[in-house]
Amino acid sequence: AACRRAGDSPGTSYNPLFLYGGVGLGKTHLMHAIGNHLLEENPSRSIAYVPSEEFMNQLVTSIQQGTTGEFRRRYRQIDLLLVDDVHFLEGKERTQEEFFHTFNALYDAGKQIVLTSDRAPKDMPGLEDRLISRFEWGLVADIKPPDYETRVAILRKKANDDRLTLDSSVLDFIARACTASVRELEGAVIKLLAYSSLTHQEITLSLARAA
């Protein structure tokens, strides 16, 4: 709901939108969904998606080549900035400095900023206090691992997408065995399919246990 709001009314309610949680929970998918939605509504929008490591590498290159002005213009004249894995900025003082000013320029211009991390802003001691403060200006959303019912729903959708028929006992077993992330659930189905194909056996609860 927060991501849809950011896509429908960028730069207003949830700015910045900070999504954090473990790997494989869909943070990057949600981030891309905001960008795609914004482009569908208005194809002329200027959007930049960049992992924080790439942001740093581009900054280093611009310093080496003497093109920092061009680097700054690229990121400060856009409508939506999507930055993945901002925890990578911890301890990178020059990159944090540059990102701080980029953040301010976009925020003051009413542009939307969306950030993802594996931790909440206050749990990143390697970030400057002024950055942590700005990350907490908007909405900080914790994406938790899916509960049992959601895991079953994800498995059913994955099975439907792959045109599979999985018994409810198999779905129940996988949902209880794989609790960490969506990626783990999807990987379990793929593994089960491969195991079934290699052993030439139908997918049953006992086969799922073996796989």
N, C-alpha and C positions, 0 to 999 in steps of 0.2 A: 504493500500500500504506500509506503514511504517513497519507494523508487518510482511508482507510477505518478505520485504527486510531484516529484522532482522533474519527471519527464513532461508532465502536463503544464506545470507552472515553474519553469526553471528560474533559479535565483530568488525565489520568494520565501516559501515556508521552511524548507529543510536545506539550508545552505551554510556550511557544507553538509553533505550527507556522508557520514563516516560509517562504513560497514566493516565489522571485524568478526573473526571466528576462525576455526581450524580449516585445514585444507580439505578440498572436495565438497564444500557445503554450498557452493553456488555464488560466491561473492562476485567473481568476475563475470559470470553469466548475468547477474542482476545489473552490473555496471554496463555491460554491452547492451542490455535490454533498454536502459534509459537512453543511450545514444541512438539506438535504432529507432526507438519510438519518436524521439525528437526529430530525426531525419525524415521519418514518414510524415510527420505533421508539417514540417517545413524543410524541404531539401536544401534550402539555401543556408541553413545553419552551419556554422563553423565549429567542428568538434575535434578534439584531440584526445586520443587514448595513448597513455604511455606508462609502462612499468617504471617505478622510481629508479631502478638501476639504469635503464635506458636514458632517463632524464639526466642522471649524473654523467653518463658517458657522452651525451650530446653537449653538456656544459663543458666538460673537459676538452672535447674537440674544439668547441668554439673559442675557448681560452687559448688553446695552442695555435689556432688559425687566426686569432684576432677578430672573430666574428660574433662577439658576445651581444652586440647590438641587435644583430639579426636573430640570434637565439631568443632574446627577450621579446622582440616583436612577435615572433612566431607563437609564443605561449600567452602573450598578454592581449591579443586581439581576437580571442575566440569566444564562442558562446557557451561552450561546455568543456570543462577539463576533467578527464577521467584518469586518475593516478592509482595504479595498482601497487600493492605491497609497500606502503610508505614506511613500514618498519625498517626497510633497507636504508633509509636516510639516517638512521641512528649513527652518530659519530662522524658523519660527513659534514663538517662545519660549513665549507664553502657552498656545497649544494643546498644545505638548509637555508643559508643566507639568500641564495638566489630564489629558492622556492618560496621563502617568506614574502619576498617582494612581488613575486608572480601571484601568489595567493591574494595579497592585499589589492593589487591592481584589478584582478578579476572580481573580487568581492565588492570593491568600491564601485565597480561598473555594473553591478547587479547580475553578473554571470554565474552560472551554476558550477559548483565544484563537487566532485564525488571522489571519495578516497576509500581504499580498502587496506586492511592490515590483518595480521594474525593476532593482534592484541589491541586492547583499548588504548587511547592516547596516553592516559595517566600511567599505563604500565610500560611505557617506553622511556626509560631514564636517559637514553642516549639522544633524545630529542630536546631541543631548546624549549624552555618554558613558554616562550612567546608563540612557538608553533603549536605546542600542546593546547594552549589557551584557544588558539584560533580553530583548531580541529574540533574543539568542544563547543564552539559557538552555535552550531546547528543541531542536527540530530545524530547521536551516536547509537548505532543499532548493533546489538549482539546477535549473530546468527548461530544458533545452537544446532547440534546434531538432531536429525529428525526423530520424533517419537515413534513408537511401534506402529501405530495406525498409519502414519505418514510413510514409514518404510514399506509397509505392505502396499500402499497406494502407488508408490514409486515402482515397486517390483511389478505390479499388475500393468502399469503403463509401459514399462520396459518390455514385458512379455508381449503385450499387444502390438507395440511398435515392431517387434521382431517376429510377429505372427506365431507366437509360441502358446501352447496350452500347458500351463503349470498347475498342478494340483494344489489345493489350498494348504495341504500339509507341507508341501515343498516351500510355498511362499512363506508360511509361518516359520519354518525352520531357518530359512535364509534371513528373514527379518529379525529373528532372535539372535542369530549368530553374527550378523554384521550390523554393528550399531554406531560405527564411527562417522561415516559420511555417505553421501549419495554416490560418490565415486566407488566406494567399496561395494555398495549394493550392486551397481551396474557391472563391476568387475566379477562379482560372484556369479551373476547370470551368465556372463561370457565364459567363465571358467567351467560352469556346469554344462553349457552347450558343447564346449570343446571336449570335455570328458565323455559326454554322451556319444559324440561323434567318433572319437578315437576308440572307444570300447564297444561301439555298436550296440548300446543298450538304451532302452527307453528311460526317460527321466522320471525317477521315482524318489521317494523319500530316502531310501537306502542308498541310492546312487548319489543323491545330494549330500548325504553324510560322508560318503567316500570321497567325493570331490572336494 
